[in-house]
Amino acid sequence: ASYSMARLSPAVIAAYRDHRLKTVGAGTIIRELCILSSVINHARREWSLPINNPCDLVRKPATPLGRSRLLSSDEEVKLLDELQPRWRRSPWMAPLVMLALETAMRRGELLGLRWENIDLERQTAFLPMTKNGSIRTVPLSKKAVAILANLPRCSDDRVIQLTDMGMEAAFRKA
């Protein structure tokens, strides 16, 4: 932040990259350099700032491999047992995790799910807004339909009665 765009150089960007790599992963660095590059390109295109983009000349860290680990059957049983609603635990967590495992929906998609968008007969869940800004319809397995059919319906139409922070805290405890 102490540099003007005109004073940024590949050496400054590389030093930032190396410093950040000590505390965060390669994926974070790649995203941060992408944001910085976008800001500089915006200034060049929209504001006619006469500078080069030093990010183009800096080597990015190797892209990390995607996640491919799945829960084992034993881990799934243990996790679902820890999420059971006892000792003031939320009754929504076990169904939430079971739906996540059954549908591969993201956390935000599950927490934003509304009954008006669930069709148990057609076995689908309509998502009017996803992380990438598109709409999609998720097919529901028989197990997912059974999970949904057993959930109580609340007056505000949300399927899962948890906030993002509440879900995060409950999952960490489990």
Disulfide bonds with the S-S distance in Angstrom:
none
